[in-house]
């Protein structure tokens, strides 16, 4: 297990992303994935009020997770994270929006507290102090334990942390950002802020929309709603070079390329738990394997060099 920043949250090295629940994974499949994840030692579940809402008008992911938590009776053994700021009707981070959104998420998740509540976006139309004060009030009420920032830039994240310190408000403890072997823009000023301020990183799109699973090859048709976007990486020398190195290490280790890609990410400075999703238990297995896979310095160096743009 790993700690998120300096918090009391101890999490599995791979977070389970649930954006597919109620979209490409129905209730039964989602329950199976959740059960297998927990049986494999996992405890960190990441969702959002936005996920799969188009199906019912609200988050089917949160609804499915809430029903599963009640049926399994395991709420206190799970670290539960959800987000606010991007759902139609609840966009932005104004205090009234945050208050209404958290109550709706608590209802769908069938719980009275959220372990980690993410600002899904950086709302530049609402003063940071107002957003942070709203989060702080929810922490004091016990409805959320900690807060995180998703998709913030270095300057805004640093500014938010300074305001929290100056005003005595709840402080962001983690950052969720786009980061993987073929998307390495995080490495620089943003990572420096996270490291300096003692935050943790939980990257999203850790497998580059499935590209880093190794199933995308020239002439191969992949049945996935993300196939078009993932396949675009094949059109770059950088993408092809990364896949070659990834499959080489995976073959030598006797594991799936996805496991290696996640293990590389989990080994990067500031990263606590990459987020990856699975719509079947078969897709979940490489995620669980990654949690126990320690790459050698030579393997890390090979992947680092091959994946640099």
MOQUI-V375823 format. One record per residue. N is the residue number from 1. PHI is phi in whole degrees, -180 to 180 (999 if undefined). NEAR is the number of other C-alpha atoms within 12 Angstrom. D_CENTER is the distance of its C-alpha to the mean C-alpha in Angstrom with 1 decimal. Layout:
n=(N/N)
phi=(PHI/PHI)
near=(NEAR/NEAR)
d_center=(D_CENTER/D_CENTER)
This chain:
n=(1/2/3/4/5/6/7/8/9/10/11/12/13/14/15/16/17/18/19/20/21/22/23/24/25/26/27/28/29/30/31/32/33/34/35/36/37/38/39/40/41/42/43/44/45/46/47/48/49/50/51/52/53/54/55/56/57/58/59/60/61/62/63/64/65/66/67/68/69/70/71/72/73/74/75/76/77/78/79/80/81/82/83/84/85/86/87/88/89/90/91/92/93/94/95/96/97/98/99/100/101/102/103/104/105/106/107/108/109/110/111/112/113/114/115/116/117/118/119/120/121/122/123/124/125/126/127/128/129/130/131/132/133/134/135/136/137/138/139/140/141/142/143/144/145/146/147/148/149/150/151/152/153/154/155/156/157/158/159/160/161/162/163/164/165/166/167/168/169/170/171/172/173/174/175/176/177/178/179/180/181/182/183/184/185/186/187/188/189/190/191/192/193/194/195/196/197/198/199/200/201/202/203/204/205/206/207/208/209/210/211/212/213/214/215/216/217/218/219/220/221/222/223/224/225/226/227/228/229/230/231/232/233/234/235/236/237/238/239/240/241/242/243/244/245/246/247/248/249/250/251/252/253/254/255/256/257/258/259/260/261/262/263/264/265/266/267/268/269/270/271/272/273/274/275/276/277/278/279/280/281/282/283/284/285/286/287/288/289/290/291/292/293/294/295/296/297/298/299/300/301/302/303/304/305/306/307/308/309)
phi=(999/-129/-93/-90/55/-105/-82/-89/-82/-111/-127/-63/-65/-126/-86/-88/-80/-124/-65/-86/-68/83/-117/-96/-125/-78/-57/-63/-66/-65/-60/-63/-66/-61/-61/-67/-63/-68/-63/-85/104/-75/-147/-112/-112/-116/-137/-163/-67/-82/-67/62/-64/-64/-72/-124/93/-145/-68/-71/-62/-63/-62/-65/-63/-60/-65/-64/-60/-68/-66/-90/62/-121/-53/-73/-99/-114/-94/-108/-123/-143/-136/-136/129/-123/-74/-55/92/-136/-82/86/-126/-68/-53/-65/-66/-61/-62/-68/-68/-67/-64/-68/-66/-60/-65/-66/-80/56/-140/-106/-155/-118/-71/-138/-109/-93/-77/-67/-140/-96/-85/-83/-91/-113/-54/-57/-62/-70/-62/-67/-65/-65/-63/-59/-61/-68/-65/-64/-81/83/-81/-134/-96/-142/-124/-134/-112/-116/64/-94/-85/-62/-64/-69/-65/-62/-65/-63/-66/-64/-62/-59/-66/-70/-97/69/-102/-52/-114/-60/-107/-153/-123/-115/-144/-74/-163/-166/-59/-105/-131/-116/-65/-64/-74/156/-61/-65/-64/-61/-64/-59/-67/-63/-91/74/-89/-112/-112/-128/-63/-103/55/-62/-108/52/59/99/-59/-82/-78/87/-84/-91/-137/-54/84/-98/-96/-111/-86/-157/-66/-104/-58/-61/-68/-65/-66/-63/-64/-67/-83/-117/-61/-58/-65/-65/-65/-64/-63/-61/-68/-64/-69/-64/-65/-61/-65/-67/-89/72/-129/-78/-54/-60/-63/-67/-60/-71/-65/-61/-65/-64/-88/-78/-54/79/-80/-99/-155/-60/-101/-143/-110/-149/-99/-141/-68/-64/-69/-72/-55/-62/-67/-66/-61/-59/-61/-108/-100/-104/-79/-75/-57/-67/-67/-63/-67/-58/-67/-62/-69/-68/-95/-73/-59)
near=(20/29/25/36/31/18/22/16/30/26/35/36/42/51/47/51/41/46/38/38/42/31/26/25/27/25/26/20/27/37/32/26/36/43/27/25/38/31/15/25/25/37/36/42/47/46/44/45/47/38/37/28/27/18/18/16/17/28/38/34/45/43/39/40/50/37/26/31/28/18/16/18/15/21/26/18/20/34/35/44/46/50/47/46/37/30/31/19/20/30/27/30/37/30/29/24/28/39/29/24/39/42/26/32/41/34/24/31/36/26/31/23/32/44/39/47/47/44/48/36/32/34/32/22/14/22/20/35/30/27/38/41/31/34/42/31/25/33/26/16/16/20/29/34/31/41/45/44/45/37/30/34/28/28/18/27/39/30/24/37/34/22/23/26/18/14/17/16/27/34/42/46/40/41/51/47/39/32/38/43/50/41/29/26/20/33/28/16/19/31/35/23/32/38/26/18/27/26/34/41/48/52/43/38/36/42/45/40/35/39/37/45/40/38/29/34/24/17/9/12/15/20/14/19/15/20/23/19/18/30/31/22/31/28/17/17/17/24/32/28/27/35/41/27/33/43/32/23/33/31/18/15/20/17/28/32/39/46/41/46/51/50/43/45/47/40/34/32/25/36/40/40/47/49/47/48/43/39/34/27/26/18/29/37/33/35/45/38/31/38/39/25/31/24/30/16/13/14/26/27/19/25/39/30/20/25/31/22/19)
d_center=(16.2/14.8/15.1/12.8/15.3/18.6/17.5/18.6/15.1/15.3/12.4/12.4/11.4/9.0/6.4/7.5/5.9/9.1/9.8/12.7/14.4/17.6/17.3/17.8/17.7/20.3/20.7/22.4/20.0/16.9/19.0/19.8/16.2/15.4/18.8/18.4/15.0/16.8/20.0/18.4/17.4/13.8/13.2/9.6/8.7/6.0/8.1/10.1/13.8/13.7/12.5/15.6/17.9/20.4/21.7/23.0/22.5/19.8/16.5/17.4/14.0/14.8/18.4/17.8/15.7/18.4/21.1/19.7/19.4/23.0/24.4/23.0/23.8/21.0/19.2/20.1/18.7/15.1/12.6/11.5/9.1/9.8/10.6/13.9/15.5/15.3/17.1/20.7/23.0/20.4/19.6/19.5/19.4/23.1/23.9/25.3/22.3/19.9/22.6/23.0/19.3/18.6/21.7/20.7/17.3/19.2/21.8/19.5/17.6/21.1/20.4/21.9/19.1/15.3/14.1/11.5/12.0/10.2/12.5/10.8/13.4/16.2/19.3/22.2/24.7/24.2/25.3/22.7/25.0/25.1/21.4/21.1/24.2/22.9/19.8/22.3/24.5/21.9/21.2/25.0/25.4/23.0/20.8/17.8/17.6/15.4/13.8/11.1/11.3/9.1/11.1/14.0/16.6/18.4/21.4/19.9/17.5/20.6/22.7/20.5/20.6/24.4/25.0/23.4/25.6/28.7/28.4/27.3/24.2/20.9/18.9/15.3/14.1/10.7/9.4/6.2/8.0/9.1/10.1/11.7/15.3/16.7/14.9/15.7/16.5/14.4/17.2/19.8/20.3/16.7/16.0/19.5/18.8/15.8/18.1/21.1/19.7/18.3/14.6/11.7/8.9/5.3/5.3/4.3/7.5/8.1/11.1/12.4/12.7/14.4/16.8/16.0/17.0/20.5/21.8/22.4/25.9/28.9/30.7/28.1/27.1/23.6/23.3/19.9/19.2/17.2/20.1/21.6/18.9/17.9/21.6/22.2/21.1/24.1/26.4/25.7/27.3/24.2/22.2/25.1/25.5/22.0/22.3/25.7/24.5/21.5/23.9/26.5/24.5/23.2/26.8/28.1/25.7/26.2/22.5/20.4/19.2/15.6/16.0/17.5/14.9/12.1/14.8/15.7/12.3/12.1/15.7/15.2/16.3/14.1/11.0/10.5/7.8/6.1/3.7/6.7/8.8/12.6/15.4/17.9/18.6/19.8/16.6/14.9/17.5/16.4/13.0/15.2/17.6/15.2/14.8/18.5/19.1/20.5/21.5/24.8/25.4/27.2/24.3/21.8/24.5/25.2/21.7/21.4/24.8/24.3/21.1/22.5/23.4)
